[in-house]
Amino acid sequence: MIYPKKGYHLKPIVKKHICQWQGQTLKVYDDAISVTFLTADGWGRAQVIKANLNSRGDYIREQLRRLQAMLVTIKKINNKWIAMIVLKDNSTLEPLKVENIAGIDLGIKCPIVVKTSNGKIKFIGNGRYLAFRRRWFRSKRKELINQNKSYLVKKIANKEERWMREQDHQLSRELVNYLKENDVRLLKMEKLTGIRDIKTDKKNTLRLHQWSFYRLSQYIQYKCEDAGIQVELVNPKYTSQSCPKCKRKNKTNTRTYRCIQCGYVSHRDIIGATNVLSATTITK
């Protein structure tokens, strides 16, 4: 490589020619495109150039005719000028009609509890096994630190992160497969925010900080979208304390929920999934 002499600078060479026009300065037709630009004669005159489009297929022509063009990018690829058009659909969508919906409750001891509108319930994942593996990784890191093998601590931490990420993928995949088997078209889940700000004892604080609820919820959402399942977020407030029958709030320190007023008894996580199923959507 030849470097320039001192005091000289290399000028960048644009190898790929590219042009872009916004929606205000372009018009797209079935087989043509027109763009408006200002001339370089110093007078600021506007000029319109119209170029033919070689669009293949009636479907592309129909979309160009029906949708609104927002951005056009023209590139030269393999000695051919290619026009990439961003279209916007302004039509209003009809509300989705769903017959079978499901609600899920995310937790630490029971990672996922799902309940469908037809009464089916399923527990997904083993929280005790996940906690055991976290304790094993934590003890392994302490052992390496005591042996002055700090260079292996980061390696073990990365291994734990990869393992937990894989577990979240497996849990979300098992959930989506279960929803597809039961023909569920709408899933309701809690919008968990500020979980780690809860003031509790040292042991529960450690569990909350190790709980990858956000990553698991993101995996669930994008896998549901790929499967054609709509996801709605609800407010998680009092979902594990409100009685599904009388709506009375009851706190419990065990996995069994018992209503003081009406005597309703069920699993605490099933109560959460039931309340999420009937909760009002706050955002999509």
C-alpha positions in Angstrom: 0.0 0.0 0.0 1.3 3.5 -1.0 0.9 6.1 1.7 0.5 9.8 0.8 3.2 12.3 1.6 2.9 14.4 4.8 0.4 17.2 4.4 -1.8 15.3 1.8 -5.0 13.5 2.5 -6.7 10.7 0.8 -10.1 11.4 -0.7 -12.7 8.7 -0.3 -13.9 7.1 -3.4 -17.6 6.1 -3.6 -17.6 2.7 -5.2 -21.4 2.2 -5.1 -23.7 4.8 -6.4 -26.9 5.3 -4.4 -29.7 7.8 -4.5 -32.7 8.3 -2.1 -35.9 10.2 -2.3 -38.5 10.8 0.4 -42.3 10.5 -0.1 -42.8 14.2 -0.7 -40.5 14.3 -3.8 -41.5 11.1 -5.5 -44.5 9.4 -7.2 -44.7 5.7 -7.9 -47.0 4.4 -10.7 -47.7 0.8 -11.9 -44.7 0.8 -14.3 -42.9 4.1 -13.7 -41.4 6.3 -11.0 -41.0 10.1 -11.0 -38.7 12.1 -8.8 -38.3 15.8 -8.2 -34.9 17.5 -7.6 -33.4 20.9 -7.8 -31.1 21.8 -10.7 -27.5 23.0 -10.1 -27.8 26.1 -12.3 -28.0 28.4 -9.2 -31.6 29.4 -9.7 -33.1 26.6 -7.5 -35.4 25.4 -10.3 -37.2 22.1 -9.7 -37.1 19.4 -12.4 -39.1 16.2 -12.6 -37.6 13.0 -14.1 -39.7 10.0 -14.9 -38.2 6.6 -15.3 -39.8 3.3 -16.3 -39.9 0.4 -13.9 -39.5 -3.2 -15.0 -41.7 -4.7 -12.3 -42.3 -8.4 -12.6 -45.7 -9.8 -11.7 -49.2 -8.4 -11.2 -48.8 -8.6 -7.4 -46.0 -6.0 -7.3 -48.0 -3.7 -9.6 -51.1 -4.1 -7.3 -49.1 -3.2 -4.2 -47.5 -0.1 -5.9 -51.0 1.0 -6.9 -52.6 0.4 -3.5 -50.0 1.4 -1.0 -48.3 4.8 -0.3 -44.6 5.1 -1.3 -42.5 6.5 1.6 -38.9 6.1 0.5 -37.2 5.1 -2.7 -33.6 3.9 -2.8 -31.9 3.4 -6.2 -28.7 1.3 -6.4 -26.6 -0.1 -9.2 -26.1 -3.9 -8.6 -24.5 -6.1 -11.3 -24.7 -3.4 -13.9 -28.5 -3.1 -13.2 -30.3 -0.2 -11.6 -32.5 -1.5 -8.7 -35.2 0.5 -7.1 -36.0 -0.5 -3.5 -39.4 1.1 -2.5 -40.7 1.4 1.1 -44.5 1.3 1.1 -47.0 2.2 3.8 -50.3 0.6 4.3 -52.9 3.2 5.5 -55.8 0.9 5.6 -57.4 0.1 8.9 -57.2 -3.5 10.1 -60.2 -5.3 11.3 -60.1 -6.5 14.9 -58.7 -10.0 15.4 -61.4 -12.5 16.2 -60.1 -15.1 18.5 -61.9 -18.0 20.1 -59.3 -19.6 22.3 -56.9 -17.4 24.3 -54.3 -18.1 27.0 -52.7 -16.4 29.9 -49.3 -17.1 31.4 -47.7 -16.5 34.8 -43.9 -16.1 34.8 -42.1 -17.1 38.1 -38.9 -18.3 39.6 -40.0 -21.7 41.1 -42.5 -22.3 38.3 -40.9 -20.6 35.2 -44.1 -20.7 33.1 -47.7 -21.6 34.0 -50.2 -21.3 31.2 -54.0 -21.5 31.3 -56.2 -21.4 28.2 -59.8 -20.1 28.0 -61.1 -23.7 27.7 -59.6 -24.6 31.1 -56.4 -26.4 30.2 -53.4 -25.8 32.5 -49.8 -26.7 31.9 -46.6 -26.1 34.0 -43.5 -25.6 31.9 -40.0 -25.8 33.3 -38.5 -26.8 36.6 -37.4 -23.8 38.7 -35.7 -25.9 41.3 -33.4 -27.4 38.7 -32.5 -24.0 37.3 -31.8 -22.7 40.9 -29.6 -25.8 41.5 -27.5 -25.1 38.4 -27.1 -21.4 39.3 -25.8 -22.4 42.8 -23.4 -24.8 41.1 -22.0 -22.1 38.8 -21.7 -19.7 41.8 -19.9 -22.3 43.9 -17.6 -23.1 41.0 -16.6 -19.4 40.6 -15.9 -19.1 44.4 -13.7 -22.2 44.2 -11.7 -20.8 41.3 -11.3 -17.4 43.0 -9.9 -19.2 46.1 -7.5 -21.0 43.9 -6.3 -17.8 42.3 -7.6 -18.9 38.9 -9.3 -15.6 38.1 -8.7 -16.2 34.4 -11.2 -19.1 34.5 -13.9 -17.1 36.5 -15.0 -15.2 33.4 -15.0 -18.4 31.4 -17.4 -20.1 33.8 -19.6 -16.9 33.9 -19.9 -17.0 30.1 -20.7 -20.6 30.2 -23.5 -20.0 32.7 -24.9 -17.1 30.6 -25.0 -19.4 27.5 -26.7 -22.2 29.5 -29.3 -19.9 30.9 -30.0 -18.4 27.5 -30.5 -21.8 26.0 -32.9 -22.7 28.9 -35.0 -19.6 28.0 -35.1 -20.6 24.4 -36.3 -24.1 25.3 -39.0 -22.8 27.7 -40.3 -20.3 25.2 -40.3 -23.0 22.4 -42.2 -25.5 24.5 -44.8 -22.8 25.4 -45.3 -21.8 21.7 -45.6 -25.4 20.7 -48.3 -26.0 23.4 -50.2 -22.9 22.2 -50.1 -24.1 18.6 -51.3 -27.6 19.7 -54.3 -26.0 21.4 -55.0 -23.5 18.5 -54.4 -20.5 20.7 -54.4 -17.2 18.7 -54.0 -14.7 21.5 -51.6 -14.8 24.4 -51.7 -12.5 27.5 -48.7 -12.1 29.6 -47.6 -9.7 32.4 -45.6 -6.6 31.7 -42.9 -7.1 34.3 -41.1 -3.9 35.1 -39.4 -2.8 38.3 -39.2 -6.4 39.7 -35.6 -5.9 41.0 -36.6 -2.8 42.9 -38.7 -4.7 45.3 -37.3 -4.6 48.8 -36.9 -8.0 50.4 -34.4 -10.2 52.2 -30.9 -10.9 50.8 -31.9 -14.4 49.5 -34.9 -13.3 47.5 -33.0 -10.3 46.2 -30.4 -12.6 44.8 -33.1 -14.7 43.1 -34.7 -11.7 41.6 -31.4 -10.4 40.1 -30.7 -13.8 38.7 -34.2 -14.2 37.2 -34.0 -13.5 33.4 -37.7 -12.6 33.1 -37.1 -9.9 30.5 -35.1 -12.1 28.1 -37.7 -14.9 28.5 -40.6 -12.6 27.8 -38.8 -11.3 24.7 -38.2 -14.8 23.4 -41.8 -15.6 24.0 -43.0 -12.6 22.1 -40.9 -13.0 19.0 -41.6 -16.8 18.8 -45.3 -16.1 19.1 -45.1 -13.5 16.3 -43.4 -16.0 14.1 -46.1 -18.6 14.8 -48.9 -16.1 14.1 -50.0 -15.7 17.7 -50.9 -12.3 18.9 -49.3 -11.1 22.3 -50.9 -8.6 24.6 -49.4 -7.3 27.8 -51.4 -6.7 31.0 -50.7 -5.1 34.4 -49.1 -7.6 36.8 -50.4 -5.8 39.9 -52.2 -8.2 42.3 -52.4 -11.0 39.8 -51.1 -13.5 42.3 -53.2 -12.1 45.2 -56.7 -11.5 43.8 -59.2 -14.3 44.1 -60.7 -15.1 40.6 -64.2 -15.6 42.1 -64.7 -12.8 44.7 -61.8 -10.5 43.7 -60.6 -10.3 47.3 -56.9 -9.8 47.8 -55.2 -12.5 49.9 -51.4 -12.8 50.5 -49.9 -16.3 50.9 -46.4 -17.5 51.7 -47.0 -21.0 50.4 -47.7 -22.4 46.9 -51.3 -23.0 47.9 -53.7 -20.1 47.6 -56.7 -20.0 49.9 -59.3 -17.2 49.8 -60.4 -16.1 53.2 -63.8 -14.8 52.0 -65.1 -17.5 49.6 -62.8 -20.4 50.4 -61.5 -20.8 46.9 -58.3 -23.0 46.9 -55.8 -23.4 44.0 -52.1 -23.2 43.2 -50.8 -19.7 43.5 -49.3 -19.6 40.0 -52.5 -20.9 38.5 -54.3 -18.0 40.2 -51.8 -15.7 38.5 -52.4 -17.2 35.1 -56.2 -17.1 35.6 -56.1 -13.4 36.5 -53.8 -12.6 33.6 -56.2 -14.4 31.3 -59.1 -12.1 32.3 -57.0 -8.9 32.8 -57.4 -5.8 30.6 -54.7 -5.1 28.0 -52.5 -2.1 28.7 -50.3 -2.2 25.6 -49.7 -4.4 22.6 
